[in-house]
Amino acid sequence: MVEQLNAKETKIAIVTDSACDLEPELIQEYGIEVIPLQIVYSDREYRDRIDITPQEVYDSLEIEVPKTSLPSPADIQAVFRRLQEQNVTHVLALHLSSGLSGTCQAVSLIARDFKDMIIEVIDTKTLSMGLGLTVLEAARECRRSLDFERVVAAAKRAAEKMKGYYVISTLEYLKKGGRIGYVAGTIGELLNLKPIISINEEGKYYTFAKVRGREQSLRRLKQILLDHLQESMAIVAIVHGGSETEARDLEKVAKEHPNAKEVFFGQISPALGVHTGPGLVGLIVHPQD
């Protein structure tokens, strides 16, 4: 075990995976290391957001719905080796929910081989910009303080507070991907019920609300946003899977609200888009004390 180093010698790195949905500019600005998940077709594989874009995945869903896979051991090892070479002393690795992916477990296993760094791996029990905003909070705390325990605590607090809500066009892709969780489907499809799904304490999908029709479900999502902003200041993220126009409408509502401290916007990672299919609009809220 490496002894705790004093603040002068401490060099902290933040690691996450490509399900975080952070824009490349933010990743670069804060020096965040991103391990790519894998998008697997019958005859080829791609590294998420490196070899394939979200739009390319959505455009080809009619032809083939690919599977997703956790990052390759080689990609995980490459990140840790790079950090070793940079004389990093402490690593905080924040990953998408273990209820949806084996990524966190894979990173934990490989981290054990790097004994010259103190590595803390956290299952954030969230995904998309819920993970992204948690990573961003950790990176910002890193700028404020070189106390590793404070950075870890800030990330844990953010992950616990994070709220995510997702409107999807169909449950077909969640069923195909085996990610249906606690979202019941068949009858709802017949009645044109559009569930608003969220993530529970186990980090699995569940039905937050059932709404009839697309328009009503988007209206409900807007109301959820306004309810949160009425309660407190918040950092807000809007994500979409091939539904930019509808997502922009929600972004406009957030940007015009005085309690929205920051508003982020982006396309959801292909590794997540595969399970939701085209038509996803997501809202992530990080309440600020």
C-alpha positions as CSV (number, residue, x, y, z in Angstrom):
1,M,0.0,0.0,0.0
2,V,1.4,3.4,-0.9
3,E,1.6,5.8,2.0
4,Q,-0.6,8.9,1.8
5,L,1.5,11.6,0.2
6,N,1.5,15.2,1.3
7,A,-0.5,17.7,-0.8
8,K,2.7,19.0,-2.5
9,E,3.5,15.7,-4.0
10,T,-0.1,14.6,-4.7
11,K,-1.1,14.3,-8.4
12,I,-4.7,13.3,-8.9
13,A,-6.3,11.9,-12.1
14,I,-10.0,11.5,-12.8
15,V,-11.0,8.5,-15.0
16,T,-14.4,7.6,-16.4
17,D,-16.0,5.7,-19.3
18,S,-17.6,6.9,-22.5
19,A,-21.1,6.6,-21.1
20,C,-20.5,9.9,-19.3
21,D,-21.6,11.9,-22.4
22,L,-19.3,14.8,-21.5
23,E,-18.4,17.0,-24.5
24,P,-14.8,16.6,-25.8
25,E,-14.0,20.3,-24.8
26,L,-14.8,19.6,-21.1
27,I,-12.9,16.3,-21.1
28,Q,-9.9,18.2,-22.6
29,E,-10.2,21.2,-20.3
30,Y,-10.1,19.1,-17.1
31,G,-7.7,16.4,-18.4
32,I,-10.3,13.6,-17.8
33,E,-9.3,10.1,-18.9
34,V,-12.1,8.3,-20.7
35,I,-12.2,4.6,-21.2
36,P,-14.3,3.6,-24.3
37,L,-17.1,1.0,-24.1
38,Q,-17.5,-1.2,-27.1
39,I,-20.2,-1.3,-29.8
40,V,-20.4,-4.8,-31.2
41,Y,-21.9,-5.7,-34.6
42,S,-22.1,-9.3,-35.9
43,D,-19.0,-8.8,-38.1
44,R,-17.1,-5.8,-36.5
45,E,-16.5,-3.9,-33.2
46,Y,-16.1,-0.2,-32.5
47,R,-14.8,1.8,-29.6
48,D,-17.6,4.1,-28.4
49,R,-17.2,7.7,-29.6
50,I,-13.7,6.9,-31.0
51,D,-14.4,4.7,-34.0
52,I,-18.2,5.4,-34.2
53,T,-20.5,8.4,-33.5
54,P,-23.9,8.2,-31.9
55,Q,-25.5,9.3,-35.1
56,E,-23.9,6.5,-37.1
57,V,-25.3,4.0,-34.6
58,Y,-28.8,5.5,-34.8
59,D,-28.7,5.7,-38.6
60,S,-28.0,1.9,-38.9
61,L,-30.5,0.6,-36.2
62,E,-32.9,-0.5,-38.9
63,I,-30.2,-2.7,-40.4
64,E,-28.8,-4.1,-37.2
65,V,-29.1,-3.4,-33.5
66,P,-25.6,-3.9,-32.1
67,K,-24.7,-5.2,-28.7
68,T,-22.6,-3.3,-26.3
69,S,-19.7,-4.5,-24.3
70,L,-17.6,-3.2,-21.4
71,P,-14.2,-1.7,-22.3
72,S,-11.5,-4.1,-23.3
73,P,-8.9,-4.9,-20.6
74,A,-6.2,-3.5,-22.9
75,D,-8.0,-0.1,-23.1
76,I,-8.4,0.0,-19.3
77,Q,-4.7,-1.0,-18.7
78,A,-3.5,1.6,-21.3
79,V,-5.2,4.4,-19.3
80,F,-3.7,3.3,-16.0
81,R,-0.2,2.8,-17.6
82,R,-0.4,6.3,-19.1
83,L,-1.2,7.8,-15.7
84,Q,1.7,5.8,-14.1
85,E,4.0,7.4,-16.7
86,Q,2.7,10.8,-15.7
87,N,3.6,10.2,-12.1
88,V,0.0,10.3,-10.9
89,T,-0.3,9.3,-7.3
90,H,-4.1,9.0,-6.9
91,V,-6.8,8.0,-9.3
92,L,-10.6,8.5,-8.9
93,A,-12.4,6.2,-11.4
94,L,-16.1,7.0,-11.7
95,H,-18.2,4.6,-13.8
96,L,-21.7,4.0,-15.1
97,S,-24.1,1.9,-13.0
98,S,-23.1,-1.7,-12.3
99,G,-26.8,-2.4,-12.6
100,L,-26.4,-1.7,-16.4
101,S,-22.8,-2.7,-17.1
102,G,-19.9,-4.7,-15.9
103,T,-17.5,-1.8,-16.5
104,C,-17.0,-0.8,-12.9
105,Q,-16.2,-4.4,-11.9
106,A,-13.7,-4.7,-14.8
107,V,-11.9,-1.5,-13.8
108,S,-11.8,-2.5,-10.1
109,L,-10.1,-5.8,-11.0
110,I,-7.5,-4.3,-13.3
111,A,-6.8,-1.4,-10.8
112,R,-5.5,-4.0,-8.3
113,D,-2.5,-4.5,-10.6
114,F,-1.4,-0.9,-10.2
115,K,-0.1,-0.9,-6.7
116,D,2.0,2.2,-6.9
117,M,-1.1,4.4,-7.3
118,I,-4.0,4.8,-4.8
119,I,-7.0,4.0,-7.0
120,E,-10.6,4.6,-5.8
121,V,-13.3,3.0,-8.1
122,I,-16.9,4.3,-7.6
123,D,-20.1,2.8,-9.0
124,T,-22.1,6.0,-9.5
125,K,-25.3,4.1,-9.9
126,T,-26.2,6.4,-12.8
127,L,-25.4,7.0,-16.5
128,S,-25.1,9.5,-19.3
129,M,-24.8,13.1,-18.0
130,G,-25.7,11.8,-14.5
131,L,-22.3,10.2,-14.6
132,G,-20.9,13.2,-16.6
133,L,-22.0,15.8,-14.0
134,T,-20.5,13.6,-11.2
135,V,-17.2,13.5,-13.1
136,L,-17.3,17.2,-13.6
137,E,-17.9,17.9,-9.9
138,A,-14.9,15.7,-9.0
139,A,-12.7,17.4,-11.6
140,R,-13.7,20.9,-10.3
141,E,-13.0,19.8,-6.7
142,C,-9.6,18.6,-7.9
143,R,-8.9,22.2,-9.1
144,R,-10.0,23.6,-5.7
145,S,-8.1,21.1,-3.6
146,L,-5.4,18.5,-3.8
147,D,-6.9,16.5,-0.9
148,F,-7.9,13.2,-2.5
149,E,-10.4,12.4,0.2
150,R,-12.2,15.7,-0.4
151,V,-12.4,14.9,-4.2
152,V,-13.8,11.4,-3.5
153,A,-16.3,12.8,-1.1
154,A,-17.5,15.5,-3.6
155,A,-18.0,12.8,-6.2
156,K,-20.0,10.6,-3.9
157,R,-22.2,13.5,-2.8
158,A,-22.9,14.5,-6.4
159,A,-23.7,10.9,-7.4
160,E,-26.2,10.5,-4.5
161,K,-28.0,13.8,-5.4
162,M,-28.2,13.2,-9.2
163,K,-31.6,12.7,-10.7
164,G,-32.2,11.4,-14.2
165,Y,-35.4,11.1,-16.3
166,Y,-35.6,9.7,-19.8
167,V,-38.5,9.7,-22.3
168,I,-38.2,7.0,-24.9
169,S,-40.2,6.3,-28.1
170,T,-40.4,2.5,-27.7
171,L,-39.4,-0.2,-25.2
172,E,-38.3,-2.5,-28.0
173,Y,-34.6,-1.7,-27.6
174,L,-34.6,-2.0,-23.8
175,K,-36.1,-5.4,-24.2
176,K,-33.7,-6.5,-26.9
177,G,-30.7,-5.3,-24.9
178,G,-31.9,-7.1,-21.7
179,R,-31.9,-3.8,-19.9
180,I,-35.7,-3.6,-19.2
181,G,-35.0,-3.7,-15.4
182,Y,-38.2,-2.8,-13.5
183,V,-39.8,-1.2,-16.6
184,A,-42.9,-3.2,-17.5
185,G,-43.6,-3.1,-21.2
186,T,-46.1,-5.1,-23.2
187,I,-49.5,-3.6,-22.2
188,G,-48.1,-0.1,-22.2
189,E,-47.1,-0.4,-25.8
190,L,-50.6,-1.4,-26.8
191,L,-52.1,1.6,-25.0
192,N,-49.5,4.0,-26.4
193,L,-48.2,4.6,-22.9
194,K,-44.8,6.3,-22.9
195,P,-43.0,5.6,-19.7
196,I,-40.6,8.2,-18.2
197,I,-37.8,6.0,-16.9
198,S,-35.4,6.8,-14.2
199,I,-32.7,4.9,-12.2
200,N,-33.3,3.5,-8.7
201,E,-30.9,3.0,-5.8
202,E,-29.7,-0.2,-7.3
203,G,-28.7,1.6,-10.5
204,K,-31.4,-0.1,-12.6
205,Y,-34.1,1.4,-14.8
206,Y,-37.6,1.7,-13.4
207,T,-40.8,3.5,-14.5
208,F,-41.0,6.9,-12.9
209,A,-44.3,7.8,-14.6
210,K,-46.6,6.5,-17.3
211,V,-47.9,9.0,-19.8
212,R,-50.1,8.5,-22.8
213,G,-48.4,9.6,-26.0
214,R,-45.2,11.4,-27.0
215,E,-46.3,14.9,-26.6
216,Q,-47.7,14.4,-23.1
217,S,-44.5,12.6,-22.0
218,L,-42.3,15.5,-23.1
219,R,-44.7,18.0,-21.4
220,R,-44.3,15.9,-18.2
221,L,-40.5,16.0,-18.5
222,K,-40.7,19.8,-18.7
223,Q,-42.8,19.8,-15.6
224,I,-40.3,17.6,-13.7
225,L,-37.6,20.1,-14.7
226,L,-39.6,23.1,-13.5
227,D,-40.5,21.3,-10.2
228,H,-36.8,20.7,-9.5
229,L,-35.8,24.2,-10.3
230,Q,-38.6,25.6,-8.1
231,E,-37.1,23.6,-5.2
232,S,-33.5,24.7,-5.6
233,M,-30.7,26.0,-7.8
234,A,-29.4,23.2,-10.0
235,I,-27.0,22.2,-12.8
236,V,-29.0,20.8,-15.6
237,A,-28.1,18.5,-18.6
238,I,-30.3,17.7,-21.5
239,V,-29.4,14.7,-23.7
240,H,-31.0,13.1,-26.7
241,G,-30.7,10.1,-29.0
242,G,-31.6,11.4,-32.4
243,S,-34.2,13.9,-31.0
244,E,-32.4,17.2,-31.1
245,T,-35.4,19.4,-31.9
246,E,-37.4,18.2,-28.9
247,A,-34.4,18.2,-26.7
248,R,-33.6,21.8,-27.7
249,D,-37.1,22.9,-26.6
250,L,-36.3,21.5,-23.1
251,E,-32.9,23.1,-23.1
252,K,-34.6,26.5,-23.8
253,V,-36.9,26.1,-20.8
254,A,-33.9,25.3,-18.6
255,K,-31.8,28.2,-19.9
256,E,-34.6,30.7,-19.3
257,H,-35.0,29.7,-15.6
258,P,-33.1,31.7,-13.0
259,N,-32.4,28.7,-10.9
260,A,-30.6,26.8,-13.6
261,K,-27.0,27.5,-12.6
262,E,-25.5,25.8,-15.7
263,V,-27.1,24.0,-18.6
264,F,-25.4,21.3,-20.7
265,F,-26.6,19.8,-23.9
266,G,-25.4,16.7,-25.8
267,Q,-26.1,13.5,-27.7
268,I,-26.3,10.3,-25.7
269,S,-23.5,7.8,-26.1
270,P,-24.1,5.0,-28.7
271,A,-23.4,2.5,-25.9
272,L,-26.6,3.8,-24.2
273,G,-28.4,4.7,-27.4
274,V,-28.4,1.1,-28.5
275,H,-30.6,0.2,-25.5
276,T,-33.0,3.1,-25.8
277,G,-33.3,3.3,-29.6
278,P,-33.9,6.6,-31.5
279,G,-36.2,9.1,-29.9
280,L,-34.7,9.5,-26.4
281,V,-34.9,12.8,-24.6
282,G,-33.2,12.8,-21.2
283,L,-33.1,15.3,-18.3
284,I,-30.4,15.2,-15.6
285,V,-30.6,17.5,-12.6
286,H,-27.8,18.0,-10.1
287,P,-29.4,20.0,-7.2
288,Q,-27.1,22.6,-5.6
289,D,-27.3,23.4,-1.9
